[in-house]
Amino acid sequence: MRYKKIVTLFLLFALSACVYEPEQFVASDSVSSSSRDASEIGTLYPVNLNIPKGCKQICNPSVSQDTVNYPASMLWLNFSGTLCVKAPDSIYTLSKVIQHDRLSVSDTAGNVLWYLMRDTDAGDCLFQDPEWSTHPGFIVALRAFNSKGGKGCKESDLDYGMFAVRMSDKKKFFFYDKDISELATPHLWVESGAEPDTGATDATVEGFFGTKQVRLVYVNKKDQIVFVDFANGGLKKAKILKKPSGVDDWMMDSPLISPDGHFVVYNVIEPSMLGWRSFVQELSGNSNPIEIEKTSTMMSEPVQPHWFSYRGRLFVEWTEFPQGSPFLNRNDLSNPSVQDGSAGRTAMREISLVSGAPSDLAFAWVGDVVEIAPVPMIGGRSPDGRFLAAGTNYGYLLELP
């Protein structure tokens, strides 16, 4: 997955809020005290994390956008070896796990609530870059397969396709079946309230999603953000977003579509992986990227930005890291010594956006930067505002106080 690649590169050189507002989830008292760490920052729940057993297997954390069916949960990818979660059935094995062989959604008690295993009969080698869509009923991800037609999954032989999966029945819809970069980090917007028509064919966008109002963004092999609007021409009329100036050799990363479907936030990562910038941009072929400025109260440029919508207010939430640190958490956040911001922090700022407006009216910050937690949580904030997610390699859900 993308963060595996980034971690590998780093070693060589030394991841949107939903428009829905369901009722807040009340954490269950059934979670044992040994599986959570309560402190001033809130209550920290490990996700697939058991240090004595060597389980530090989280990458691509994406907080649940469905607080009804999957409350206090997150979507994640595994590495290989042993998993430290509670399997829902005999198919979801915990030992001799193959890297990225499944998509998992698990909760604060370690229960796997939903999963999708790779289909080896269909040629699946591994999954990459899963992200919950703006709609609680869909996830988007990449699927790798052997481009040479063999049965092996040697990394140099892999090609990627891009698909959406429906949470209700685990059916897939492929946007592309090949020629997609491993570093595409796709994201999907589906209009609020869309319901699939069970009588329609799953082979069409409208049949699969229950609407034509579907938008997709991803990073192509030329390191450009591609925007696809399926209500207006679809894949044949995809648009390329203008890249920020001064970052030609930097890596575009993790575009996430806003709740209204008209904007994205994204990272641009410096080749050493120790520098980054983040931007907001309208989904338009001629729009200009607007940098998320670093203010005097911030410890670094913002990274891993996510949208967070709450009761009609829109925010951009992000993480910050100390100078010289990679933008992936390498710390055990349950250790009180790193709960003071020394490992990084999570912050947000309210924003006002108007699509299609003149530049002086399209974008404005509302108020100052606000710290959410003095620890870095790169996986977004849940729609009810209660939880932050983090991973790579230590996975957590943080219930805010």
PEGIWO-V477610 format. One record per residue. N is the residue number from 1. SS is DSSP state (H for helix, E for strand, - for the rest). PHI is phi in whole degrees, -180 to 180 (none if undefined). Layout:
BEGIN
n:N ss:SS phi:PHI
n:N ss:SS phi:PHI
END
This chain:
BEGIN
n:1 ss:- phi:none
n:2 ss:H phi:-57
n:3 ss:H phi:-75
n:4 ss:H phi:-61
n:5 ss:H phi:-63
n:6 ss:H phi:-67
n:7 ss:H phi:-62
n:8 ss:H phi:-61
n:9 ss:H phi:-65
n:10 ss:H phi:-63
n:11 ss:H phi:-65
n:12 ss:H phi:-68
n:13 ss:H phi:-86
n:14 ss:- phi:-157
n:15 ss:- phi:none
n:16 ss:- phi:none
n:17 ss:- phi:-83
n:18 ss:- phi:-80
n:19 ss:- phi:-81
n:20 ss:- phi:-85
n:21 ss:- phi:-132
n:22 ss:- phi:-68
n:23 ss:- phi:-61
n:24 ss:- phi:-64
n:25 ss:- phi:-86
n:26 ss:- phi:-101
n:27 ss:- phi:-61
n:28 ss:- phi:-74
n:29 ss:- phi:-77
n:30 ss:- phi:-77
n:31 ss:- phi:-71
n:32 ss:- phi:-70
n:33 ss:H phi:-63
n:34 ss:H phi:-73
n:35 ss:H phi:-103
n:36 ss:E phi:-145
n:37 ss:E phi:-133
n:38 ss:E phi:-92
n:39 ss:E phi:-155
n:40 ss:- phi:-63
n:41 ss:- phi:-79
n:42 ss:E phi:127
n:43 ss:E phi:-114
n:44 ss:E phi:-102
n:45 ss:E phi:-109
n:46 ss:E phi:-71
n:47 ss:- phi:-118
n:48 ss:- phi:51
n:49 ss:E phi:-134
n:50 ss:E phi:-149
n:51 ss:H phi:-62
n:52 ss:H phi:-58
n:53 ss:H phi:-86
n:54 ss:- phi:82
n:55 ss:E phi:-85
n:56 ss:E phi:-136
n:57 ss:- phi:-120
n:58 ss:- phi:-119
n:59 ss:E phi:-145
n:60 ss:E phi:54
n:61 ss:E phi:-68
n:62 ss:E phi:-142
n:63 ss:E phi:-64
n:64 ss:- phi:-60
n:65 ss:- phi:-100
n:66 ss:- phi:-123
n:67 ss:- phi:-85
n:68 ss:- phi:-96
n:69 ss:- phi:-88
n:70 ss:- phi:-134
n:71 ss:- phi:-72
n:72 ss:- phi:49
n:73 ss:E phi:-138
n:74 ss:E phi:-148
n:75 ss:E phi:-91
n:76 ss:E phi:-157
n:77 ss:E phi:-106
n:78 ss:- phi:-104
n:79 ss:- phi:-92
n:80 ss:- phi:-110
n:81 ss:E phi:113
n:82 ss:- phi:-120
n:83 ss:- phi:-102
n:84 ss:- phi:-115
n:85 ss:- phi:-138
n:86 ss:E phi:-98
n:87 ss:- phi:-69
n:88 ss:- phi:-80
n:89 ss:- phi:-162
n:90 ss:- phi:-77
n:91 ss:- phi:-73
n:92 ss:- phi:-82
n:93 ss:- phi:-73
n:94 ss:- phi:-108
n:95 ss:- phi:-118
n:96 ss:- phi:53
n:97 ss:E phi:-75
n:98 ss:- phi:-94
n:99 ss:- phi:-56
n:100 ss:- phi:60
n:101 ss:- phi:-90
n:102 ss:E phi:-159
n:103 ss:E phi:-102
n:104 ss:E phi:-126
n:105 ss:E phi:-122
n:106 ss:E phi:-132
n:107 ss:E phi:-109
n:108 ss:- phi:-69
n:109 ss:- phi:-94
n:110 ss:- phi:84
n:111 ss:E phi:-79
n:112 ss:E phi:-82
n:113 ss:E phi:-90
n:114 ss:E phi:-159
n:115 ss:E phi:-157
n:116 ss:E phi:-137
n:117 ss:E phi:-86
n:118 ss:- phi:-65
n:119 ss:- phi:-99
n:120 ss:H phi:-67
n:121 ss:H phi:-65
n:122 ss:H phi:-91
n:123 ss:- phi:92
n:124 ss:- phi:-66
n:125 ss:- phi:-100
n:126 ss:E phi:-164
n:127 ss:E phi:-102
n:128 ss:E phi:-143
n:129 ss:E phi:51
n:130 ss:E phi:-69
n:131 ss:E phi:-147
n:132 ss:E phi:-68
n:133 ss:- phi:-76
n:134 ss:- phi:-67
n:135 ss:- phi:-97
n:136 ss:- phi:-65
n:137 ss:- phi:-91
n:138 ss:E phi:-141
n:139 ss:E phi:-125
n:140 ss:E phi:-121
n:141 ss:E phi:-160
n:142 ss:E phi:-108
n:143 ss:E phi:-127
n:144 ss:E phi:-96
n:145 ss:E phi:-144
n:146 ss:E phi:-79
n:147 ss:- phi:-72
n:148 ss:- phi:-95
n:149 ss:- phi:84
n:150 ss:- phi:-83
n:151 ss:- phi:-93
n:152 ss:- phi:-78
n:153 ss:- phi:-125
n:154 ss:- phi:-64
n:155 ss:H phi:-55
n:156 ss:H phi:-69
n:157 ss:H phi:-99
n:158 ss:E phi:-86
n:159 ss:E phi:-126
n:160 ss:E phi:-128
n:161 ss:E phi:-118
n:162 ss:E phi:-126
n:163 ss:E phi:-141
n:164 ss:E phi:-106
n:165 ss:E phi:-124
n:166 ss:E phi:-87
n:167 ss:- phi:-61
n:168 ss:- phi:-67
n:169 ss:- phi:-133
n:170 ss:- phi:63
n:171 ss:- phi:-77
n:172 ss:E phi:-107
n:173 ss:E phi:-128
n:174 ss:E phi:-90
n:175 ss:E phi:-76
n:176 ss:E phi:-136
n:177 ss:E phi:-100
n:178 ss:E phi:-164
n:179 ss:E phi:64
n:180 ss:E phi:-110
n:181 ss:- phi:-70
n:182 ss:- phi:-60
n:183 ss:- phi:-102
n:184 ss:- phi:-74
n:185 ss:- phi:38
n:186 ss:- phi:-74
n:187 ss:E phi:-141
n:188 ss:E phi:-131
n:189 ss:E phi:-115
n:190 ss:E phi:-130
n:191 ss:- phi:-59
n:192 ss:- phi:-59
n:193 ss:- phi:82
n:194 ss:- phi:-63
n:195 ss:- phi:-129
n:196 ss:- phi:-62
n:197 ss:- phi:-89
n:198 ss:- phi:-64
n:199 ss:- phi:-90
n:200 ss:- phi:-94
n:201 ss:- phi:-76
n:202 ss:- phi:-77
n:203 ss:- phi:-81
n:204 ss:- phi:-111
n:205 ss:H phi:-58
n:206 ss:H phi:-65
n:207 ss:H phi:-69
n:208 ss:H phi:-74
n:209 ss:H phi:-96
n:210 ss:- phi:82
n:211 ss:- phi:-167
n:212 ss:- phi:-89
n:213 ss:- phi:-80
n:214 ss:E phi:-133
n:215 ss:E phi:-132
n:216 ss:E phi:-132
n:217 ss:E phi:-130
n:218 ss:E phi:-163
n:219 ss:E phi:-100
n:220 ss:- phi:-88
n:221 ss:- phi:-71
n:222 ss:- phi:-92
n:223 ss:- phi:63
n:224 ss:- phi:-122
n:225 ss:E phi:-85
n:226 ss:E phi:-103
n:227 ss:E phi:-118
n:228 ss:E phi:-121
n:229 ss:E phi:-112
n:230 ss:- phi:-76
n:231 ss:- phi:-90
n:232 ss:- phi:-140
n:233 ss:- phi:99
n:234 ss:H phi:62
n:235 ss:H phi:-62
n:236 ss:H phi:-69
n:237 ss:H phi:-118
n:238 ss:- phi:-61
n:239 ss:E phi:-113
n:240 ss:E phi:-102
n:241 ss:- phi:-79
n:242 ss:- phi:-64
n:243 ss:- phi:-85
n:244 ss:- phi:-59
n:245 ss:- phi:-78
n:246 ss:- phi:80
n:247 ss:- phi:-132
n:248 ss:- phi:-59
n:249 ss:- phi:-99
n:250 ss:- phi:-88
n:251 ss:E phi:-97
n:252 ss:E phi:-72
n:253 ss:E phi:-154
n:254 ss:E phi:56
n:255 ss:E phi:-69
n:256 ss:E phi:-126
n:257 ss:E phi:-81
n:258 ss:- phi:-70
n:259 ss:- phi:-55
n:260 ss:- phi:-87
n:261 ss:- phi:83
n:262 ss:- phi:-111
n:263 ss:E phi:-135
n:264 ss:E phi:-131
n:265 ss:E phi:-116
n:266 ss:E phi:-162
n:267 ss:E phi:-99
n:268 ss:E phi:-129
n:269 ss:E phi:-107
n:270 ss:- phi:-70
n:271 ss:- phi:-54
n:272 ss:- phi:-76
n:273 ss:- phi:70
n:274 ss:- phi:-107
n:275 ss:- phi:-138
n:276 ss:E phi:-160
n:277 ss:E phi:-142
n:278 ss:E phi:-130
n:279 ss:E phi:-139
n:280 ss:E phi:-113
n:281 ss:E phi:-151
n:282 ss:E phi:-74
n:283 ss:- phi:-79
n:284 ss:- phi:-154
n:285 ss:- phi:-65
n:286 ss:- phi:-117
n:287 ss:- phi:-78
n:288 ss:- phi:-102
n:289 ss:- phi:-70
n:290 ss:E phi:-116
n:291 ss:E phi:-72
n:292 ss:- phi:-80
n:293 ss:- phi:-69
n:294 ss:- phi:-88
n:295 ss:- phi:-93
n:296 ss:- phi:-66
n:297 ss:- phi:-90
n:298 ss:- phi:-96
n:299 ss:- phi:-84
n:300 ss:- phi:-158
n:301 ss:- phi:-60
n:302 ss:- phi:-72
n:303 ss:E phi:-144
n:304 ss:E phi:54
n:305 ss:E phi:-71
n:306 ss:E phi:-133
n:307 ss:E phi:-85
n:308 ss:E phi:-143
n:309 ss:E phi:-113
n:310 ss:E phi:-146
n:311 ss:- phi:50
n:312 ss:- phi:85
n:313 ss:E phi:-104
n:314 ss:E phi:-118
n:315 ss:E phi:-129
n:316 ss:E phi:-110
n:317 ss:E phi:-110
n:318 ss:E phi:-151
n:319 ss:E phi:-119
n:320 ss:E phi:-132
n:321 ss:- phi:-132
n:322 ss:- phi:-61
n:323 ss:- phi:-58
n:324 ss:- phi:89
n:325 ss:- phi:-99
n:326 ss:- phi:-70
n:327 ss:- phi:-86
n:328 ss:- phi:-120
n:329 ss:- phi:-69
n:330 ss:- phi:-115
n:331 ss:- phi:-115
n:332 ss:- phi:-80
n:333 ss:- phi:-72
n:334 ss:- phi:-75
n:335 ss:- phi:-76
n:336 ss:H phi:-55
n:337 ss:H phi:-68
n:338 ss:H phi:-111
n:339 ss:- phi:-96
n:340 ss:- phi:-110
n:341 ss:- phi:93
n:342 ss:- phi:-68
n:343 ss:- phi:-94
n:344 ss:- phi:127
n:345 ss:E phi:-150
n:346 ss:E phi:-117
n:347 ss:E phi:-139
n:348 ss:E phi:-154
n:349 ss:E phi:-148
n:350 ss:E phi:-73
n:351 ss:E phi:-139
n:352 ss:E phi:-119
n:353 ss:E phi:-130
n:354 ss:- phi:-133
n:355 ss:- phi:-73
n:356 ss:- phi:75
n:357 ss:- phi:-93
n:358 ss:- phi:-57
n:359 ss:H phi:-58
n:360 ss:H phi:-77
n:361 ss:H phi:-113
n:362 ss:H phi:-76
n:363 ss:E phi:-141
n:364 ss:E phi:-159
n:365 ss:E phi:-80
n:366 ss:E phi:-118
n:367 ss:E phi:81
n:368 ss:E phi:-100
n:369 ss:E phi:-69
n:370 ss:E phi:-121
n:371 ss:E phi:-77
n:372 ss:E phi:-93
n:373 ss:E phi:-154
n:374 ss:- phi:-84
n:375 ss:- phi:-138
n:376 ss:- phi:-84
n:377 ss:- phi:-123
n:378 ss:- phi:-93
n:379 ss:- phi:-101
n:380 ss:- phi:94
n:381 ss:E phi:-115
n:382 ss:- phi:-67
n:383 ss:- phi:-59
n:384 ss:- phi:-83
n:385 ss:- phi:82
n:386 ss:- phi:-83
n:387 ss:E phi:-129
n:388 ss:E phi:-115
n:389 ss:E phi:-120
n:390 ss:E phi:-148
n:391 ss:- phi:-168
n:392 ss:- phi:67
n:393 ss:- phi:-99
n:394 ss:- phi:-82
n:395 ss:- phi:-101
n:396 ss:E phi:-145
n:397 ss:E phi:-114
n:398 ss:E phi:-107
n:399 ss:E phi:-86
n:400 ss:- phi:-73
n:401 ss:- phi:-69
END
